């Protein structure tokens, strides 16, 4: 699936929302701010947490290593959310 097809698909999903499914003011404000962040920031944060986890594991701090290592999926999910907001936006149909 190309980026254009994905973008068009996401736009179709946002345009099909009824008025009862519109985003609230808080969600809209958060999305406006997160859309300003570069997408690779989240990738670097995930890679950094993996590296820090590896370092902690090598120094024998196993619990701390597991804790920090579990941040990587969270950063990647936030990056995915950031990308979706940039491509599809919040309530794009409403302007």
Secondary structure, 3 states (H helix, E strand, C coil): CCHHHHHHHHHHHHHCCCHHHCCCHHHHHHHHHHCCCCCHHHHHHHHHHHHHHHHHHHCCCHHHHHHHHCHHHHHHHHHHHHHHHHHHCCCHHHC
